[in-house]
């Protein structure tokens, strides 16, 4: 199976709701550039546009990665999503951003101050984590990157203007809660492994520029979980709250 075939199989897995049973070593993306190309090929194969992006890093200042989320999978809270429409369901509570204006690719890298000056709104989000691979999570990281970095859907809360809000909000250690049918899923000490998630926005803008992708202000950029990823084994209501930022909710039907 070639790398082009992997993109096709990922499209078929989504369209036919059928897992990819075996991923042979020869089919693995050889590098991140190929994985990112597969992401774009999957979007094209699905005939859909980008509605959001998920980005993240395992440590402050660590290597970042990202993936586009198809527009039909971006849902506004309070949302409903069919439980059986996923292969598996894990949920995360995140902080997301939208830019106030389009950001076009350019040859010169965007500086941190330039990027943050273009942030328009901030909002709470619940990510549903899923995978099109039957052997997940025992799948090579580059294959997971090709498969939208394990995204299943994104639920977005109400956006808050970034200006002013950012000066008084603790992006590293916010007060928050995530529940499933009223039972808490949040750890005692929540936190984003990347630290302040705004630093990821700088990587994201320059990543898109390098790929020749113009960033649209309607895109939601979600930046990693503050509570880990929690498997959900049945239908019910997932509710998130971030103090000062608001609520976000999805009912798994």
N, C-alpha and C positions, 0 to 999 in steps of 0.2 A: 504494500500500500504506500503510495507516495504522499507527500505532504499536502498536495492538492486533493488527494482522495480523503485525507483526514478532514479537511474543510467540508467536503461533500457529505461525509458520514456524520459530522456534527449537525449539518443542516437537516439531514434525514432523521437523526435522533430527535430533534426538536419537532419536526413536522409530523412524524409518525409516532411520537412518544414511545420510542424504543431505544433501550440502552445499547451502547457500543460494548459488546461482550469482551473482546480481547483487543488490546493495543500492543502490537508487536514492536520491538525496538526499532525496526527499520522505518516505522511510521512516525516516530517521535520527531517533533521539531528539533533541528540541530542547534538552534540558538533562539534568543528572545526576538530577534528581528523577524524570523520566520513565524514564530508564535503570534506576533502582532499582525503580520500579514494574513494569517489564518483568521484572526478575529474579524478583520475587515471583509474577507472573503465569505465568512459565515453571514454577516449582515447583508451582503449583496445577494447571497444565495437565498436568504429568507425574504428578500424584497422589502426590507424595512429600513427605517432610518435610526440613527442614534437618538435615544431619549435621555440617557444619563451615562455617567462613567463611575466605576468604582476604582479607587486607588488606595494604596496602602504600603506600609513598610513594617518590618519585624522589629525595628528598633529606631530610636531617634537618630536621624542622620544616616540610617541604613539604606541599602538599595531599595528603590521603590518599584512598583509595577502597577499596571492598570488595565482596565478592559472596558469597552463600550457595552452599554446595556440597551437592547432593542427597545424602541419606543413603546410597543404594546405591553412591555413588562414593567413599565413605570406607572404606578398607581397612586392616586391621591387619597390620603387619609380623610375620613374613615373608609377603608377599602374592604372588598371581599375578594378572595382568591380560592379557587377550587383546590382542595388538598390533593386530590388525585391527579391534578395537572402537573405535579412535580414528581420526580423520582424518589426524592427524600427531602425533608424539610428541616433545616436548621435556621435559627433566627438570631439576628444581631441588632444591637441598638447603636446608631451612629450619628454623627453630626455631618451635615452636608452643606454645600455652598452652591450659589449660582453667581455668575459674573453679570455685571451691569451692562456690558457691551460686548460685541463680538471681538475676538482676539485672533488676528490673522497671523499666519506663519511669517517669519522673517529670518534673515541670516544671522543677525545678532541675538544672542541669548537674552531672554527677559530677566531682569533683576527682580529680587524679592519685593522691593518697594513698588515697582511697576505692577507686579501681579496683584498684590494685596490692595492697591489703589483701585483696581478694577473689580473687586468683589462687591456684589450688589446686595445679596441676601444670604442668610444662614438659616438652616432649618433642621429639625429632627428627622431621622429616617430609620426605618426598619428594613434591613436587607434579609431576604430569604436566600439562603445558600443552597445550592443544588449542583448536580454534576450529571453529565451525559455518559459517564463511564461506569460500567458495572463494578469495576474493581476499586473505585474511589472509596477511601482516600489514598489507597496504595497505588497512586499514579504519579508519574514523573512530574515535577513542578512545571516544566515547560509545556506539557500536555494540558495541565490545569490552566495555565495562562492562555493557551490557545482556545480553551473552552470557557471564555469569558471570565477567567479566574473564579470559576465555580459559582457564578451568579445565577439565581433563579428568578428573582424579581426584586423590585425596590418600591417601598411604600414611603411617600413623602408627606411630612407634616406641613404646617402653615409657615411660610417664609417670614422672617423678621429682618428689617433693614440692618445691614452689617455696620454701617457707620454709627458710632456712638455705642452700640451694643458691645462691640468687640473690646472697648476700653474697660468694661466692667465684668466681663465674663471670663471664667476660668476654663480655658479650653483643655488644660491638662488634666484637671481633676474636678469635673462638674458633678453636681449632685443629680442623681438620676435613678430611675427605676424601670425595670422591664419585667412584665408579668405574663403568664399564660393562664387564662381562666382564673385570675386573681392570685396565683402562686408566684412568688418572686423568683426570677431567674438571675438577678444581679448578684455579683460577688461582693464581698465586704469592702474591697478596695478596687473599684472599677478604674480603668484607664486605657487609653489608646496606646498600643505598643509603639507607635511612631512618635509619641509625645504630643506636642502641639500639632494637630492635623493641618494647620494652615501652611506648614512648611512643605507639605506634599503638593500643595497647589502650584508652587514654583516648579517642581519637577513636572507636574502635569502639563502646564502651559508649554514648557520647552520640549516635552515629549511629543505633544501634538504638532508643534512647529517643525520638529525634525521629520515627522511623518507627512508633512504637508496638509495637516488637518486644521481647518478654521474652527475655532471654538464658538459655539452659539450660546447666547445668553439664556436661552430656554433650557439648556442642559443642567441637570442636577449632578453635582460632583460629590459623591459620598466617600468618606475618608477613613473607614476602618472602625471596627467594633470596640466599644468601651467595656463590653461584658463577656467577650468570647463568643463562641457559636454554640447555641443550645439546640439539640435535636428535639423535635416535636413529633410525637408518635400518634396524634389523633387530631380531629377537628376541634376548633375552639378559637378563642380570641387572644391575640397577642397585643399587648398594650405597652407603649413606651412613654416615659415622661422625663424630660430634662429641665431642671429648674431654670427659669428665666428664658427658656426657649419654647417650651410647649409640649403638646401631646402628639402622638402618632399611633395609629391602630390599624390592624388588619384582622378580619375574621376569616379563618380558614374553614371553608364550607365543604 
